[in-house]
Amino acid sequence: MTRATIEAYYAAFNRGDLAAMLVTLHDDFAHHVNEGATRLGKEAFAEFCRHMSETYREELTDMVVFSNDEGTRGAAEFVVNGTYLKTDPGLPEARGQKYVLPAGGFFDLKDGKITRVTTYYNLQDWIRQVSA
């Protein structure tokens, strides 16, 4: 069930289906991103996702999902294939640059729903790619 929930979360991401992503989240949800603040709750996460969809177009490929036997923790490794659409404050200017970035997500789950997702990627690698 853990793997299926994580796979559903990322399938919804790839479809750009925020409503389906939110269905996979527990009411007690926290979103952690490296180089960023923690967002608490589904609404804060939804705001973040709306901003991201305006600023970046991304598709995740080469997905591998792992989970523990208890169904309480999981992880995914994948490749982000993206286009930088709109300048994000404090980052390089967007000019439609393409990027390919290895990344991962780590999850806590309760009652079959995601309570925490922590996303990691190499920000300096991304900056190098979009600054070239």
Helices and strands as residue ranges (DSSP letters): H 2-15, H 18-23, E 25-33, E 39-40, H 42-55, E 56-67, E 73-84, E 98-110, E 113-121, H 123-131
